Amino acid sequence: MNPKINDQVALIGCPMDMGASLRGGRLGPEAIRLAGLQERLEKIGYHVTDHGDVEVHNDYGHKRDQGNLNHLAMVKEANENLYKKVDQVLEEGAFPLILGGDHSIAMGSIKAVLNHYPDLGVLWFDAHGDINTTETTPSGNIHGMPVATLMGQGSSHLLEIGQKDHLLKRENLVYIGSRDLDLGERQMMRDFGVKVFTMHEVDALGVQRVIKEALDYLGDKTKHIHVSFDMDVLDPEVAPGTGTKVPGGMAYREGHLCLESVAQTGQLVSCEFVEVNPILDHENKTAQAAVALAGSLLGEWLI
């Protein structure tokens, strides 16, 4: 077990769930900690510092705001706080491992990483596209908008989060495990020419070929990779504790194989595990899966 990346890992929690419809994702960071994340990473050989949670102001209900942006002020504030923290950790030379929280937190985290690696490549493991805008969203939930925002599309309020100089290049994004896309998302993916490996490709080609092609594709464009891992990319049998479950997801070993392959590149610079909702879980099963997957992503080998 040999870390191939920065051996200083900074854990950062963002207990935000106002980007989603269901409450409970705010408990995700603590559930992942209680599942033994720090101990697991230390056994691999990392020096781990837990920076605690960034400040987040959550509510308890669900209000649809005007302009198709639910809970905009709370989501924006949390992402700005996360941006500042991730930016600080990178400035200090550590590797940020962010714990969510709903997937809207990727706006703050990835904007910060782009500040340090403008050519950043992103592997987006998710059942969903998260590339809606205010015009295309059927729900108004901001956790369905981070990819569009990172590429400079959608609400000007969300585009104000973090630095303004570096956006995610559409050719530097790869989706893996998609299986539930809104009509507007499908159109934007086609218009932008985004690389997408749906569950159809995972089934038809095999996960080993999919992750190899994804990494080869990014390897021609960047040497810096961020992994954004939504637990709902896994089949609900594997990860029941997530708010937007879609049947037919990736198997447990398929997830591990993908993340082990990323670790072997030595190009990982940051990552996040999101959409763990302990209220919907069984005996913290989903958080435990996140911990095991984080181990694979950060180079945990049996031999």
LOFIVO-394900 format. One record per residue: x, y, z of N, C-alpha, C in turn; chain; residue in three letters. Coordinates in steps of 0.02 Angstrom, whole numbers, m for minus. Layout:
BEGIN
R n.east n.north   n.up ca.east ca.north  ca.up c.east c.north   c.up chain res
R      X       Y      Z       X        Y      Z      X       Y      Z     A ALA
...
***
This chain:
BEGIN
R n.east n.north   n.up ca.east ca.north  ca.up c.east c.north   c.up chain res
R     43     m60      0       0        0      0     44      62      0     A MET
R     47      94    m56      92      151    m65     55     211    m93     A ASN
R     46     265    m55      14      324    m83     53     351   m143     A PRO
R     18     362   m198      51      389   m257     38     463   m266     A LYS
R      0     492   m220     m14      563   m224     10     596   m160     A ILE
R     m6     659   m151      11      696    m91     m7     656    m28     A ASN
R     41     648     18      27      607     77     m7     647    133     A ASP
R    m21     711    121     m57      752    170   m130     759    147     A GLN
R   m174     726    182    m245      728    164   m284     772    212     A VAL
R   m324     817    184    m366      861    224   m439     842    213     A ALA
R   m472     819    267    m543      804    264   m583     868    276     A LEU
R   m631     880    232    m673      940    238   m745     920    229     A ILE
R   m786     932    279    m857      916    274   m897     975    251     A GLY
R   m948     962    210    m996     1014    190  m1066     986    200     A CYS
R  m1094     993    261   m1158      961    278  m1218     999    250     A PRO
R  m1222    1001    184   m1274     1038    148  m1324     989    117     A MET
R  m1389    1001    128   m1438      962     91  m1494    1005     63     A ASP
R  m1485    1071     64   m1536     1115     37  m1536    1118    m39     A MET
R  m1486    1087    m70   m1485     1082   m143  m1530    1026   m168     A GLY
R  m1554     984   m122   m1594      927   m139  m1666     935   m114     A ALA
R  m1709     888   m132   m1778      889   m107  m1783     859    m38     A SER
R  m1747     804    m26   m1751      769     37  m1699     794     86     A LEU
R  m1719     802    149   m1672      820    201  m1636     757    227     A ARG
R  m1577     766    253   m1539      710    282  m1468     706    257     A GLY
R  m1455     733    197   m1387      732    171  m1338     772    212     A GLY
R  m1364     819    252   m1322      859    296  m1287     814    348     A ARG
R  m1314     755    360   m1284      708    408  m1231     664    376     A LEU
R  m1222     670    311   m1176      627    275  m1104     632    297     A GLY
R  m1075     692    304   m1005      697    324   m990     661    390     A PRO
R  m1035     670    439   m1023      638    504  m1031     562    499     A GLU
R  m1078     539    458   m1087      467    448  m1024     436    418     A ALA
R   m994     470    370    m933      445    338   m876     444    389     A ILE
R   m871     496    429    m819      496    481   m829     438    529     A ARG
R   m892     427    551    m906      374    599   m894     305    569     A LEU
R   m895     300    504    m881      237    470   m806     223    466     A ALA
R   m765     268    492    m694      254    499   m649     280    443     A GLY
R   m668     335    410    m629      359    354   m557     377    374     A LEU
R   m549     417    426    m482      439    444   m436     380    460     A GLN
R   m462     333    499    m422      275    518   m402     234    456     A GLU
R   m448     228    409    m434      190    348   m377     222    308     A ARG
R   m381     287    301    m329      322    262   m262     321    298     A LEU
R   m263     326    363    m200      323    401   m167     255    395     A GLU
R   m206     202    390    m178      135    381   m144     128    313     A LYS
R   m170     165    263    m138      163    197    m70     197    200     A ILE
R    m64     247    243       0      282    249     m4     357    244     A GLY
R    m65     384    245     m75      456    239    m72     489    308     A TYR
R    m52     551    307     m59      595    366   m125     633    356     A HIS
R   m173     622    399    m240      648    389   m256     701    441     A VAL
R   m279     758    417    m303      811    461   m377     824    446     A THR
R   m418     818    497    m489      831    488   m502     905    504     A ASP
R   m521     943    453    m534     1014    461   m605    1029    483     A HIS
R   m642     977    499    m711      987    520   m756    1007    462     A GLY
R   m812    1037    478    m861     1056    428   m859    1132    415     A ASP
R   m867    1151    353    m876     1222    338   m944    1243    363     A VAL
R   m953    1308    373   m1016     1333    399  m1071    1327    346     A GLU
R  m1126    1297    366   m1183     1288    322  m1246    1305    362     A VAL
R  m1290    1343    331   m1355     1359    362  m1410    1321    325     A HIS
R  m1433    1266    355   m1486     1226    326  m1553    1245    355     A ASN
R  m1605    1230    318   m1673     1237    343  m1701    1165    348     A ASP
R  m1766    1159    361   m1795     1093    368  m1850    1078    318     A TYR
R  m1878    1128    288   m1931     1117    239  m1904    1117    169     A GLY
R  m1950    1125    122   m1931     1130     51  m1974    1184     20     A HIS
R  m1942    1238     m1   m1978     1294    m31  m1953    1305   m101     A LYS
R  m2000    1308   m149   m1980     1322   m218  m1976    1397   m226     A ARG
R  m1917    1422   m239   m1906     1494   m246  m1923    1517   m317     A ASP
R  m1931    1581   m323   m1941     1610   m389  m1876    1602   m429     A GLN
R  m1884    1595   m494   m1825     1589   m537  m1797    1518   m539     A GLY
R  m1835    1468   m516   m1813     1399   m520  m1747    1385   m484     A ASN
R  m1735    1418   m427   m1675     1406   m387  m1697    1397   m315     A LEU
R  m1709    1337   m295   m1731     1323   m227  m1674    1335   m177     A ASN
R  m1690    1373   m124   m1643     1384    m68  m1577    1415    m93     A HIS
R  m1582    1460   m140   m1522     1489   m171  m1473    1518   m121     A LEU
R  m1497    1560    m75   m1451     1594    m29  m1412    1545     13     A ALA
R  m1445    1493     39   m1411     1445     81  m1360    1404     42     A MET
R  m1379    1382    m18   m1334     1342    m59  m1274    1383    m81     A VAL
R  m1287    1444   m101   m1232     1487   m123  m1183    1502    m67     A LYS
R  m1209    1518     m8   m1165     1533     49  m1122    1473     68     A GLU
R  m1152    1414     70   m1114     1354     87  m1059    1341     37     A ALA
R  m1074    1350    m27   m1024     1338    m79   m968    1390    m76     A ASN
R   m985    1451    m60    m932     1502    m54   m886    1485      5     A GLU
R   m915    1461     60    m874     1441    117   m830    1381    100     A ASN
R   m859    1333     63    m820     1275     43   m764    1294     m5     A LEU
R   m780    1338    m52    m729     1362    m98   m668    1390    m61     A TYR
R   m681    1432    m13    m627     1463     25   m585    1411     62     A LYS
R   m618    1362     91    m582     1311    129   m541    1266     84     A LYS
R   m569    1243     29    m531     1200    m16   m473    1238    m47     A VAL
R   m485    1301    m65    m431     1342    m92   m374    1349    m41     A ASP
R   m391    1359     21    m341     1365     74   m301    1301     82     A GLN
R   m335    1245     83    m302     1180     91   m254    1167     34     A VAL
R   m275    1182    m27    m231     1173    m85   m171    1220    m82     A LEU
R   m183    1281    m60    m129     1330    m52    m77    1305     m2     A GLU
R   m100    1269     49     m55     1242    101    m21    1177     79     A GLU
R    m39    1152     20      m6     1094     m7    m36    1027     12     A GLY
R    m97    1026     37    m129      963     56   m178     941      2     A ALA
R   m200     878      8    m248      849    m38   m317     854     m7     A PHE
R   m364     889    m39    m431      896    m11   m476     837    m27     A PRO
R   m505     807     25    m554      755     18   m618     782     50     A LEU
R   m667     797      8    m727      832     31   m784     782     42     A ILE
R   m820     791     96    m874      747    115   m940     784    112     A LEU
R   m987     758     72   m1053      789     68  m1105     750    106     A GLY
R  m1162     781    113   m1186      839     77  m1212     819      7     A GLY
R  m1259     861    m17   m1285      849    m84  m1235     873   m136     A ASP
R  m1249     854   m199   m1198      864   m252  m1191     937   m273     A HIS
R  m1233     981   m247   m1223     1052   m263  m1156    1077   m237     A SER
R  m1127    1043   m187   m1064     1066   m158  m1006    1062   m207     A ILE
R  m1015    1027   m263    m962     1023   m313   m948    1090   m345     A ALA
R   m996    1136   m342    m983     1203   m370   m926    1236   m331     A MET
R   m929    1233   m265    m877     1264   m225   m812    1226   m227     A GLY
R   m815    1160   m222    m753     1121   m219   m714    1124   m285     A SER
R   m748    1112   m340    m713     1108   m405   m690    1178   m427     A ILE
R   m730    1230   m411    m706     1297   m427   m639    1311   m393     A LYS
R   m632    1288   m331    m569     1298   m294   m512    1259   m326     A ALA
R   m525    1197   m346    m472     1157   m377   m452    1187   m445     A VAL
R   m501    1212   m482    m486     1245   m546   m442    1306   m536     A LEU
R   m446    1337   m479    m404     1395   m464   m330    1376   m463     A ASN
R   m317    1313   m446    m248     1288   m442   m228    1246   m502     A HIS
R   m278    1214   m534    m265     1172   m592   m315    1190   m647     A TYR
R   m301    1242   m686    m350     1265   m737   m366    1213   m790     A PRO
R   m320    1165   m799    m332     1112   m849   m365    1051   m819     A ASP
R   m395    1058   m760    m421     1002   m722   m468     958   m764     A LEU
R   m459     892   m757    m505      843   m785   m549     817   m729     A GLY
R   m613     807   m743    m661      785   m693   m695     720   m715     A VAL
R   m692     670   m671    m730      609   m679   m792     615   m635     A LEU
R   m850     616   m666    m913      628   m631   m952     562   m628     A TRP
R   m946     527   m572    m981      465   m561  m1050     480   m533     A PHE
R  m1103     465   m570   m1169      488   m550  m1222     454   m592     A ASP
R  m1278     438   m561   m1335      413   m600  m1366     469   m642     A ALA
R  m1354     531   m621   m1387      589   m652  m1336     633   m688     A HIS
R  m1362     680   m726   m1319      725   m764  m1296     786   m726     A GLY
R  m1340     812   m681   m1324      872   m642  m1301     929   m686     A ASP
R  m1330     933   m746   m1310      985   m794  m1370    1026   m816     A ILE
R  m1421    1029   m772   m1479     1072   m785  m1461    1146   m774     A ASN
R  m1501    1188   m802   m1499     1260   m790  m1567    1282   m764     A THR
R  m1575    1345   m749   m1640     1370   m726  m1694    1359   m779     A THR
R  m1674    1356   m842   m1723     1347   m896  m1743    1274   m905     A GLU
R  m1699    1227   m888   m1713     1157   m903  m1734    1116   m842     A THR
R  m1720    1140   m782   m1733     1100   m722  m1807    1087   m712     A THR
R  m1826    1024   m700   m1896     1010   m685  m1912    1019   m611     A PRO
R  m1862    1027   m568   m1873     1029   m496  m1852    1094   m463     A SER
R  m1803    1129   m492   m1776     1188   m460  m1723    1172   m408     A GLY
R  m1704    1108   m402   m1654     1088   m353  m1584    1100   m380     A ASN
R  m1543    1135   m341   m1478     1156   m366  m1428    1098   m369     A ILE
R  m1441    1043   m334   m1395      986   m340  m1399     955   m410     A HIS
R  m1447     976   m450   m1450      955   m519  m1419    1004   m568     A GLY
R  m1382    1054   m542   m1354     1107   m585  m1279    1118   m581     A MET
R  m1241    1083   m539   m1171     1102   m531  m1128    1097   m594     A PRO
R  m1139    1047   m636   m1097     1040   m695  m1108    1098   m743     A VAL
R  m1171    1117   m753   m1186     1174   m796  m1152    1237   m769     A ALA
R  m1157    1247   m704   m1126     1306   m673  m1051    1306   m683     A THR
R  m1019    1249   m672    m946     1245   m679   m922    1259   m750     A LEU
R   m967    1249   m799    m950     1262   m868   m975    1331   m891     A MET
R   m999    1371   m843   m1018     1440   m859  m1088    1448   m885     A GLY
R  m1131    1399   m872   m1200     1402   m896  m1248    1410   m837     A GLN
R  m1305    1441   m850   m1357     1445   m799  m1357    1511   m761     A GLY
R  m1380    1508   m699   m1394     1567   m659  m1331    1608   m645     A SER
R  m1336    1674   m653   m1280     1718   m637  m1265    1717   m562     A SER
R  m1315    1702   m521   m1304     1697   m449  m1256    1640   m433     A HIS
R  m1264    1584   m466   m1220     1527   m454  m1152    1537   m485     A LEU
R  m1150    1572   m541   m1085     1584   m574  m1041    1630   m533     A LEU
R  m1069    1665   m485   m1030     1709   m442   m990    1672   m389     A GLU
R  m1004    1607   m379    m969     1569   m327   m895    1561   m346     A ILE
R   m851    1577   m299    m780     1566   m309   m749    1609   m362     A GLY
R   m692    1585   m387    m655     1624   m437   m692    1625   m504     A GLN
R   m677    1676   m544    m713     1685   m607   m670    1670   m668     A LYS
R   m605    1658   m658    m559     1654   m714   m557    1586   m749     A ASP
R   m571    1533   m711    m562     1466   m739   m626    1425   m733     A HIS
R   m653    1406   m790    m711     1363   m793   m689    1292   m812     A LEU
R   m732    1244   m797    m719     1175   m818   m728    1170   m894     A LEU
R   m677    1147   m928    m681     1138  m1000   m725    1078  m1016     A LYS
R   m771    1089  m1062    m819     1035  m1077   m784     972  m1102     A ARG
R   m726     980  m1134    m689      921  m1158   m650     887  m1102     A GLU
R   m648     917  m1042    m612      888   m986   m658     855   m935     A ASN
R   m719     841   m956    m768      810   m913   m788     742   m941     A LEU
R   m791     692   m897    m815      626   m916   m866     602   m865     A VAL
R   m925     583   m891    m976      552   m849   m968     476   m850     A TYR
R   m978     445   m792    m978      372   m789  m1038     350   m747     A ILE
R  m1078     304   m774   m1134      275   m738  m1200     309   m747     A GLY
R  m1206     355   m794   m1269      393   m804  m1325     345   m824     A SER
R  m1385     357   m795   m1442      316   m814  m1509     351   m803     A ARG
R  m1508     414   m782   m1570      451   m771  m1557     524   m788     A ASP
R  m1570     542   m851   m1555      608   m876  m1619     644   m897     A LEU
R  m1626     708   m878   m1682      748   m901  m1672     766   m974     A ASP
R  m1727     784  m1007   m1724      799  m1079  m1676     856  m1094     A LEU
R  m1679     909  m1053   m1634      965  m1063  m1561     947  m1053     A GLY
R  m1549     901  m1007   m1480      879   m994  m1453     840  m1054     A GLU
R  m1495     797  m1082   m1473      759  m1140  m1454     805  m1198     A ARG
R  m1495     858  m1208   m1481      904  m1262  m1416     942  m1249     A GLN
R  m1405     964  m1187   m1344     1001  m1172  m1283     957  m1180     A MET
R  m1287     895  m1158   m1231      849  m1166  m1214     839  m1240     A MET
R  m1266     833  m1281   m1254      826  m1353  m1225     890  m1383     A ARG
R  m1254     947  m1364   m1230     1011  m1391  m1158    1025  m1372     A ASP
R  m1140    1007  m1310   m1072     1020  m1285  m1022     966  m1304     A PHE
R  m1047     910  m1330   m1002      856  m1348   m967     824  m1288     A GLY
R  m1003     822  m1232    m974      795  m1170   m967     719  m1177     A VAL
R   m912     692  m1150    m899      620  m1150   m941     587  m1096     A LYS
R   m984     539  m1117   m1030      507  m1070  m1027     431  m1079     A VAL
R  m1014     396  m1024   m1020      324  m1022  m1081     308   m979     A PHE
R  m1137     293  m1011   m1197      276   m974  m1191     204   m948     A THR
R  m1240     183   m909   m1240      113   m886  m1246      65   m945     A MET
R  m1272      88  m1001   m1274       45  m1060  m1203      28  m1082     A HIS
R  m1159      79  m1083   m1089       66  m1102  m1054      23  m1050     A GLU
R  m1068      36   m986   m1038       m4   m933  m1057     m78   m942     A VAL
R  m1120     m90   m957   m1143     m159   m967  m1116    m189  m1032     A ASP
R  m1118    m150  m1085   m1100     m176  m1151  m1024    m185  m1160     A ALA
R   m986    m138  m1133    m913     m139  m1143   m876    m171  m1085     A LEU
R   m906    m168  m1027    m871     m190   m967   m838    m131   m933     A GLY
R   m838    m131   m867    m814      m73   m830   m740     m61   m839     A VAL
R   m701    m115   m849    m629     m106   m858   m613     m66   m921     A GLN
R   m648     m81   m975    m638      m44  m1037   m662      28  m1030     A ARG
R   m719      37   m996    m747      104   m987   m698     149   m950     A VAL
R   m672     127   m894    m628      171   m856   m562     181   m893     A ILE
R   m538     131   m930    m477      141   m969   m488     193  m1023     A LYS
R   m544     189  m1058    m558      238  m1110   m568     308  m1081     A GLU
R   m599     312  m1023    m609      376   m990   m543     408   m971     A ALA
R   m499     369   m942    m434      395   m920   m390     411   m980     A LEU
R   m393     371  m1032    m355      386  m1093   m379     451  m1124     A ASP
R   m444     460  m1124    m474      521  m1152   m450     583  m1113     A TYR
R   m452     580  m1047    m428      636  m1007   m352     644  m1011     A LEU
R   m318     588  m1018    m245      590  m1019   m216     630  m1076     A GLY
R   m254     638  m1131    m232      678  m1188   m240     753  m1175     A ASP
R   m274     771  m1120    m291      841  m1108   m265     869  m1042     A LYS
R   m253     825   m994    m234      849   m927   m197     796   m889     A THR
R   m158     816   m840    m125      770   m794   m151     780   m723     A LYS
R   m207     812   m716    m236      826   m650   m310     806   m651     A HIS
R   m327     761   m605    m395      732   m605   m429     744   m537     A ILE
R   m492     764   m543    m537      769   m485   m591     717   m493     A HIS
R   m605     679   m441    m659      630   m442   m717     657   m401     A VAL
R   m775     662   m433    m836      682   m398   m882     621   m397     A SER
R   m887     589   m339    m920      524   m334   m985     530   m296     A PHE
R  m1040     527   m334   m1107      527   m305  m1125     454   m290     A ASP
R  m1143     440   m228   m1155      371   m208  m1214     340   m245     A MET
R  m1256     381   m277   m1311      351   m314  m1290     322   m382     A ASP
R  m1225     328   m399   m1201      293   m458  m1202     218   m447     A VAL
R  m1198     198   m383   m1201      127   m365  m1274     104   m365     A LEU
R  m1283      40   m374   m1351       13   m370  m1378      23   m299     A ASP
R  m1443      37   m293   m1473       47   m227  m1464     m12   m179     A PRO
R  m1453     m72   m205   m1439     m129   m161  m1372    m119   m125     A GLU
R  m1327     m84   m158   m1261      m71   m129  m1262      m9    m86     A VAL
R  m1297      43   m110   m1297      108    m76  m1369     131    m67     A ALA
R  m1404     105    m17   m1474      124     m7  m1483     193     24     A PRO
R  m1430     219     56   m1435      282     92  m1419     342     50     A GLY
R  m1459     353     m1   m1450      412    m44  m1519     433    m69     A THR
R  m1527     497    m83   m1594      525    m92  m1626     517   m160     A GLY
R  m1587     503   m212   m1614      498   m280  m1594     431   m310     A THR
R  m1617     378   m281   m1599      310   m302  m1628     294   m370     A LYS
R  m1587     260   m411   m1609      237   m477  m1586     164   m485     A VAL
R  m1631     118   m496   m1611       48   m504  m1563      39   m563     A PRO
R  m1525     m15   m560   m1482      m33   m616  m1415       2   m615     A GLY
R  m1389      18   m556   m1326       53   m551  m1265       7   m550     A GLY
R  m1207      37   m539   m1145        1   m538  m1141     m45   m477     A MET
R  m1108    m102   m485   m1097     m148   m430  m1040    m122   m386     A ALA
R  m1036    m149   m327    m985     m129   m278   m915    m136   m307     A TYR
R   m901    m194   m337    m834     m205   m364   m821    m162   m425     A ARG
R   m872    m146   m464    m861     m102   m521   m839     m33   m498     A GLU
R   m869      m9   m443    m848       55   m416   m776      54   m392     A GLY
R   m758       0   m359    m689       m6   m334   m639     m10   m392     A HIS
R   m655     m48   m443    m610      m55   m500   m597      13   m533     A LEU
R   m650      52   m541    m643      118   m571   m595     161   m530     A CYS
R   m607     163   m465    m567      208   m423   m496     182   m413     A LEU
R   m486     117   m413    m418       90   m411   m380     110   m474     A GLU
R   m415     110   m530    m383      129   m594   m363     203   m593     A SER
R   m405     246   m563    m387      316   m556   m325     323   m512     A VAL
R   m323     287   m457    m266      291   m412   m202     272   m447     A ALA
R   m204     224   m491    m144      201   m525   m115     253   m572     A GLN
R   m154     302   m593    m127      354   m637    m80     401   m600     A THR
R    m87     407   m534     m47      455   m496    m65     527   m511     A GLY
R   m123     539   m543    m141      607   m564   m198     637   m523     A GLN
R   m221     602   m473    m276      627   m432   m253     686   m389     A LEU
R   m289     741   m391    m271      800   m352   m324     819   m301     A VAL
R   m384     790   m306    m438      807   m260   m497     760   m273     A SER
R   m542     756   m225    m601      714   m235   m655     732   m185     A CYS
R   m715     707   m199    m771      715   m153   m817     655   m158     A GLU
R   m847     638   m101    m899      587    m98   m961     620    m71     A PHE
R  m1015     615   m109   m1075      655    m94  m1138     612    m94     A VAL
R  m1192     643    m70   m1259      615    m71  m1266     553    m26     A GLU
R  m1230     553     30   m1242      502     82  m1296     530    128     A VAL
R  m1352     494    133   m1407      515    175  m1421     460    226     A ASN
R  m1395     467    288   m1402      414    338  m1475     400    357     A PRO
R  m1519     449    349   m1589      438    367  m1620     384    323     A ILE
R  m1596     377    262   m1623      329    215  m1582     264    214     A LEU
R  m1530     260    255   m1482      206    251  m1501     147    296     A ASP
R  m1463      92    289   m1471       34    332  m1404      22    368     A HIS
R  m1403      35    432   m1344       22    474  m1281      55    446     A GLU
R  m1288     115    420   m1233      155    393  m1197     120    335     A ASN
R  m1233      79    298   m1204       40    243  m1174      84    189     A LYS
R  m1209     138    172   m1186      181    117  m1123     220    136     A THR
R  m1121     244    198   m1061      278    221  m1002     230    225     A ALA
R  m1014     169    244    m960      119    246   m934     105    176     A GLN
R   m980     103    127    m959       94     58   m917     154     35     A ALA
R   m936     214     55    m897      274     36   m826     270     65     A ALA
R   m820     247    126    m754      241    157   m711     190    119     A VAL
R   m740     133    102    m703       82     66   m682     107     m4     A ALA
R   m727     143    m37    m712      170   m103   m657     223    m99     A LEU
R   m660     264    m47    m607      314    m37   m540     280    m28     A ALA
R   m539     223      7    m477      186     13   m450     164    m53     A GLY
R   m493     138    m97    m471      117   m163   m446     177   m204     A SER
R   m480     233   m200    m461      292   m238   m393     318   m216     A LEU
R   m377     310   m153    m314      336   m127   m261     282   m121     A LEU
R   m268     228   m158    m213      181   m167   m208     125   m117     A GLY
R   m264     101    m93    m262       45    m45   m259     m21    m84     A GLU
R   m206     m57    m75    m197     m121   m109   m193    m178    m58     A TRP
R   m215    m237    m78    m209     m295    m34   m137    m318    m29     A LEU
R   m100    m313    m84     m30     m336    m85     14    m279   m112     A ILE
***
